[in-house]
Amino acid sequence: MFATILATLSCSRPAPIEHKTYTFHGKVEAVDAQTKSLKVNGEKVDGWMDAMTMDYKVDNPSILENLKPGDQITATVYDADEQLHNVQVIDAAKPTK
């Protein structure tokens, strides 16, 4: 009987919510390794957030070792989430597409 209840519950779980993704661009103003966050002057991301400077947590704190104020970055952001994912430094010497 327990197996039947367990099987029923596992089949009735709602599907995971998929969040819309956006591409984020901004300029690093400060790096805070202690709080695992960046202060970024971010450009407007249509459908997600207006242009503003604010603190963002990062999904991979090891990226903080390579960032410094003045770096231009790009990252992935998701609906209902103010964390930066897959942060990458934009090489100012390379033209953007």
Summary of the structure (lengths in Angstrom):
residues: 97
radius of gyration: 18.5
end to end distance: 59.7
largest distance: 66.0
contacts: 223
relative contact order: 0.22
helix: 16%
strand: 42%
